[in-house]
Amino acid sequence: DNACKWARSHVRAGARLLEADGGQTLELCVEDDGPGIAPEQRAAVLGRGVRADSTVPGTGIGLAVARDIAAAYGGDIVVDASAELSGARVCVTLRGG
């Protein structure tokens, strides 16, 4: 939802299976060509009720819920910048059991 809300014209979603240390990790990434999230706000937007910009509708819980779900399955979520699209990039990693 955030990528579609903030993208100028492009949103990309992808998944890949990574092999490391004898196990597998699923990586799901969504990125856009919007304004991105400032480096100093990236960790904060994973908190409940935290919003990078309050000028558009939203509750500030989406990324926090995604973080909690990923953590419940032993995974993680990272917010950074899209190298190719220049907007935000959010990746969830889930490790195989």
N, C-alpha and C positions, 0 to 999 in steps of 0.2 A: 504494500500500500504506500509506504513512504517513497519508494523509488518512482512509482507512477505519479505520486503527488508532486514531486520535486523535479522530475525529468523535464528537460526542454523538449526533446523529441525521441530519445532512445533509452530503453531499459533492456538490460541483458540479464538473463538468469541461466545458470549452468550448474552442472554437477559433475564431479569426477571422483573416481576411486583411486586412492593413493596407497601404495604398498610401502611399508617401512617397519623395521624391527620385527619382521615376521608376522605382522598384522596388517589389517586394512583400516583405512580411515576414509569416510565419506565426507567430501567437502561440497557444500551447497553455497553458491555465491550469487548475490543480486547486486548489480551496479547500474548507475545511471549517468546521464550527462548534465545533471543539475548543478547547483552551486556547491555541493559537497557539504561536509561537516568539518568545522575547524578542528585542527589537531587537539587543542585544549578542551574541546567538548566531546570528543569521541568516547572516552570512558564514561563520562557523566550521562550520556543519552541512553546508556544501558540500565539506568536506575529508574524506578517507578516514578511516574509523574514528571520526569525531566524531559523538556522539549528544547531543541536547538533553536526553534523559531516559533513564537506564539502568534504569528500573523495569519496562519492558516489553521483550519479546524484540526483537532486531534486531542488525544488524552494523555499522550506521553507514556503509555503502558505497553505498546506493541513490542518494542525491542526488549523491554524488561521481561515480558512473558516469554519471548523467544529465547532469551538468555536462560531463564529458569527451566524451560523445557529441554534445551540442549544440556544443561547441567544435570538434569534428572537422568539423562541417558549417558552421562560421562563425557559430554562434549563441551564445546566452547563456542563463543561467538566473538568475532572481531569486527570492529568498525574502522575502516581506513579510507584511502582515496583510490579511485579507479584510475589505473595508469593509462588505460586506453580511452575511456570516455570522459575523464576529468571530473566526474562527480563523486558521489559516495559509493563505497563498496562495502557490503556487509556479507561476511562469510561465517557459516556455521560448520563446525567440524564435529563429526560423530565417529568415535572409535569402535571398531568391530570387537565383538566379545569373544 
